[in-house]
Amino acid sequence: MRFLSLLRPKMRPMAQARYRVLGFAVIASFSSLALGIALPAWQYSSVGLAAGPDDTSREDNGNLLVNPGFEEVDLQAPDRPAGWWGWNSKGYQAEFLVTPGKGRQGSQAVAIRNVSAGATAVWIPYGLENHPKVEAGKPYAFVAWVRAEGGRSPLKVDIRWLDQKGAGISVSAGDDKSWVAADAAQEWRRLVVTDEAPAGAVYAQIRLHADGFSSGTAYFDDVWFGEADELKNVSTEEAAAATAAASSDPLALLLKAMTGYAP
């Protein structure tokens, strides 16, 4: 596919394989539409791979986080994504999950559920070596996609700035773009926090919150953390590439003609 060929030279082998699989799923979807064959819903979700400015799951886009799409699991603990772990307040309970098939594009996501009332429950990078390094005074951005199945507590994201030894300095909680009520997140929602690293900051601990989420399940996927200007530049480039590809790609034109949907 033309759009995939634009992306492939910049991708690592794992990312190339992932996009080849998605490409075959898209071709299968078109074939089934033409023949009137019904396919499972997860196969149609692969059509969303040309996500343009909102696609934070891609590699080589300035993202400083490891395993940002949660596709790789820890070989020592298969119920945990590589480079991440779940933390909750001492003396309280929370359940942390890896959820295949629940991701934003039909892939894998992480989730939190059964959180004790009043407890903090977060996904964070595992070990100081997996926390992004930062420079004091530079502006950074943290983006995450969230979704809720049931639940009443809000989902939110924030950045906890750490010093050289990993001790906390301060927290950037963001504004109304950094949280969403559960009943408003039944579909995937994009949350953002942007702030400058404070004096003394060496690392950033990005946190995915489902505090007090006692009923329902909170999902998180496709996280991105990097310099704020880098996110803006990536968004502009990807938007242009997606528009150009969609306007000339025969498969995209066929999809639009048959369904009225333009990727």
C-alpha positions as CSV (number, residue, x, y, z in Angstrom):
1,M,0.0,0.0,0.0
2,R,1.3,3.4,-0.8
3,F,0.7,4.9,2.6
4,L,2.5,2.0,4.2
5,S,5.4,2.4,1.8
6,L,5.8,6.0,3.0
7,L,6.1,4.9,6.6
8,R,8.2,1.7,6.2
9,P,11.7,3.2,5.7
10,K,11.5,4.9,9.1
11,M,10.3,1.9,11.0
12,R,12.1,-0.7,13.0
13,P,11.6,-4.4,12.1
14,M,8.9,-5.0,14.7
15,A,6.9,-2.0,13.5
16,Q,7.3,-3.1,9.9
17,A,5.8,-6.5,10.7
18,R,3.0,-4.9,12.6
19,Y,2.0,-2.7,9.6
20,R,2.3,-5.5,7.1
21,V,-0.2,-7.5,9.2
22,L,-2.5,-4.5,9.3
23,G,-2.1,-4.0,5.5
24,F,-3.3,-7.5,4.8
25,A,-6.3,-7.0,7.2
26,V,-7.2,-3.9,5.2
27,I,-7.0,-5.7,1.9
28,A,-9.1,-8.6,3.3
29,S,-11.7,-6.1,4.5
30,F,-12.0,-4.5,1.0
31,S,-12.3,-8.0,-0.6
32,S,-15.0,-9.0,1.9
33,L,-16.9,-5.7,1.2
34,A,-16.8,-6.4,-2.5
35,L,-18.0,-10.0,-2.1
36,G,-20.6,-9.3,0.6
37,I,-18.7,-11.5,3.1
38,A,-19.0,-10.5,6.8
39,L,-15.8,-10.3,8.8
40,P,-15.4,-10.0,12.6
41,A,-15.4,-6.4,13.9
42,W,-11.7,-6.5,14.9
43,Q,-10.7,-6.8,11.3
44,Y,-12.6,-3.7,10.3
45,S,-10.8,-1.8,13.0
46,S,-7.5,-2.2,11.2
47,V,-8.7,0.3,8.6
48,G,-7.9,3.0,11.2
49,L,-4.1,2.6,10.7
50,A,-3.8,5.9,8.8
51,A,-4.6,7.9,11.9
52,G,-2.7,11.0,10.9
53,P,-2.0,13.6,13.7
54,D,-3.6,11.5,16.4
55,D,-1.4,8.3,15.9
56,T,0.9,8.2,18.9
57,S,1.6,4.4,18.6
58,R,4.1,4.9,15.8
59,E,7.9,4.5,16.5
60,D,10.6,7.1,15.5
61,N,8.3,10.0,16.1
62,G,10.1,11.6,19.0
63,N,8.4,9.4,21.6
64,L,10.7,8.9,24.6
65,L,8.6,6.1,26.2
66,V,9.3,2.4,25.9
67,N,6.6,0.1,24.6
68,P,4.1,3.0,24.1
69,G,1.4,0.8,22.5
70,F,1.8,-1.9,25.2
71,E,2.2,-4.6,22.5
72,E,5.2,-6.2,24.1
73,V,4.8,-8.2,27.3
74,D,7.3,-8.8,30.1
75,L,8.8,-12.3,29.6
76,Q,9.1,-12.7,33.3
77,A,5.5,-11.6,34.0
78,P,3.3,-12.1,30.9
79,D,0.4,-10.3,32.6
80,R,2.4,-7.0,32.6
81,P,3.6,-5.0,29.6
82,A,7.3,-4.7,29.1
83,G,8.7,-1.6,30.7
84,W,5.5,-0.8,32.8
85,W,3.9,-1.7,36.1
86,G,0.8,-1.0,38.0
87,W,1.0,0.9,41.4
88,N,-1.7,1.5,43.9
89,S,-1.9,3.1,47.4
90,K,-0.6,1.0,50.2
91,G,-3.3,-0.9,52.0
92,Y,-5.7,-0.6,49.1
93,Q,-6.6,-2.9,46.2
94,A,-6.5,-2.5,42.4
95,E,-6.3,-4.9,39.5
96,F,-3.9,-4.2,36.6
97,L,-4.4,-6.0,33.3
98,V,-3.0,-6.4,29.8
99,T,-6.0,-6.7,27.5
100,P,-5.4,-8.2,24.0
101,G,-8.0,-7.0,21.4
102,K,-9.1,-4.0,23.5
103,G,-6.6,-1.5,22.1
104,R,-7.5,1.7,20.2
105,Q,-6.9,0.0,16.8
106,G,-7.9,-3.5,17.8
107,S,-4.5,-4.3,19.3
108,Q,-3.5,-4.5,22.9
109,A,-4.1,-2.0,25.8
110,V,-3.6,-1.9,29.5
111,A,-6.4,-1.6,32.0
112,I,-7.3,-0.9,35.7
113,R,-10.3,-2.2,37.5
114,N,-11.6,-3.1,41.0
115,V,-9.9,-0.1,42.7
116,S,-10.7,0.5,46.3
117,A,-12.6,3.7,47.0
118,G,-10.3,6.5,47.7
119,A,-7.2,4.7,46.4
120,T,-4.7,5.9,43.8
121,A,-4.2,3.4,41.0
122,V,-1.7,4.2,38.1
123,W,0.3,2.6,35.3
124,I,3.8,4.0,35.4
125,P,7.2,3.1,33.7
126,Y,9.0,0.3,35.5
127,G,12.4,1.1,36.9
128,L,14.2,4.5,36.7
129,E,15.9,3.3,33.5
130,N,12.5,3.3,31.7
131,H,11.6,6.9,32.8
132,P,12.3,9.5,30.0
133,K,15.2,11.8,30.7
134,V,14.4,15.5,30.6
135,E,16.1,18.9,30.7
136,A,15.0,21.5,33.2
137,G,13.3,24.5,31.6
138,K,12.3,22.6,28.4
139,P,8.5,22.2,27.6
140,Y,7.3,18.6,27.3
141,A,4.0,17.0,26.3
142,F,2.3,13.8,27.4
143,V,-0.5,12.3,25.4
144,A,-2.6,9.2,26.1
145,W,-5.7,7.6,24.8
146,V,-8.3,6.4,27.4
147,R,-11.6,4.7,27.4
148,A,-14.0,3.4,30.1
149,E,-16.4,0.5,30.2
150,G,-18.8,1.5,33.0
151,G,-17.4,3.2,36.0
152,R,-18.0,6.5,37.7
153,S,-14.6,7.9,38.6
154,P,-12.7,10.2,36.1
155,L,-9.7,9.0,34.1
156,K,-6.7,11.3,34.1
157,V,-3.1,11.7,33.3
158,D,-0.2,13.7,34.8
159,I,3.5,14.0,34.9
160,R,5.6,13.6,38.1
161,W,9.0,15.2,37.8
162,L,11.9,13.3,39.4
163,D,15.4,14.3,40.4
164,Q,18.7,12.4,39.6
165,K,17.9,9.8,42.4
166,G,14.3,9.3,41.4
167,A,12.8,11.4,44.2
168,G,9.7,13.5,43.4
169,I,10.0,17.2,42.8
170,S,6.5,18.2,41.6
171,V,3.5,17.1,39.6
172,S,2.1,18.7,36.4
173,A,-1.6,17.9,36.5
174,G,-2.6,19.8,33.4
175,D,-6.0,21.4,32.8
176,D,-9.4,20.1,31.6
177,K,-7.7,18.4,28.7
178,S,-5.9,16.0,31.1
179,W,-9.0,14.2,32.5
180,V,-12.4,13.0,31.4
181,A,-15.4,11.6,33.2
182,A,-16.0,7.9,32.8
183,D,-19.5,8.4,31.2
184,A,-17.9,10.7,28.6
185,A,-15.2,8.2,27.7
186,Q,-17.2,5.2,26.4
187,E,-15.3,5.8,23.2
188,W,-11.6,6.5,23.0
189,R,-10.6,10.0,24.2
190,R,-7.3,11.8,23.8
191,L,-5.8,13.4,27.0
192,V,-2.9,15.8,27.0
193,V,-0.6,17.4,29.6
194,T,2.0,20.0,28.6
195,D,4.4,21.8,30.9
196,E,8.1,22.8,31.4
197,A,10.4,20.5,33.4
198,P,11.1,22.2,36.7
199,A,14.5,23.1,38.1
200,G,16.3,19.9,39.2
201,A,14.2,17.6,37.1
202,V,16.2,14.7,35.4
203,Y,13.4,12.2,34.8
204,A,9.6,12.3,34.0
205,Q,7.3,9.8,35.5
206,I,4.2,9.7,33.3
207,R,1.1,8.4,35.1
208,L,-2.1,6.9,33.8
209,H,-4.8,7.2,36.6
210,A,-7.9,5.3,37.4
211,D,-8.2,6.4,41.0
212,G,-11.1,4.9,42.9
213,F,-12.3,3.1,39.8
214,S,-14.3,0.6,41.8
215,S,-16.8,-0.5,39.0
216,G,-16.2,-1.0,35.3
217,T,-12.8,-1.0,33.6
218,A,-10.5,1.8,32.5
219,Y,-8.4,1.3,29.4
220,F,-5.2,3.1,28.3
221,D,-3.3,2.9,25.0
222,D,-0.9,4.7,22.6
223,V,0.9,6.9,25.0
224,W,3.5,9.6,23.8
225,F,5.9,11.7,25.8
226,G,8.5,14.0,24.3
227,E,9.4,17.6,23.7
228,A,6.3,19.7,23.1
229,D,7.6,21.1,19.8
230,E,8.3,17.5,18.5
231,L,4.7,16.5,19.0
232,K,3.6,19.5,17.0
233,N,6.0,18.8,14.2
234,V,5.0,15.1,14.0
235,S,1.3,16.0,14.0
236,T,1.8,18.4,11.0
237,E,3.9,15.9,9.0
238,E,1.6,13.0,9.6
239,A,-1.5,15.0,8.8
240,A,0.0,16.0,5.4
241,A,1.1,12.4,4.7
242,A,-2.3,11.0,5.6
243,T,-4.1,13.6,3.4
244,A,-1.8,13.0,0.4
245,A,-2.1,9.2,0.7
246,A,-5.9,9.2,1.1
247,S,-6.4,11.4,-1.9
248,S,-4.4,9.1,-4.3
249,D,-4.5,5.6,-2.8
250,P,-6.8,3.4,-4.9
251,L,-7.8,1.4,-1.8
252,A,-8.7,4.6,0.0
253,L,-10.8,5.7,-3.0
254,L,-12.5,2.3,-3.1
255,L,-13.4,2.5,0.6
256,K,-14.8,6.0,0.2
257,A,-16.9,4.9,-2.8
258,M,-18.3,1.8,-1.1
259,T,-18.8,3.1,2.4
260,G,-18.6,6.9,2.3
261,Y,-15.7,6.8,4.7
262,A,-12.4,8.5,3.9
263,P,-9.4,7.5,6.0
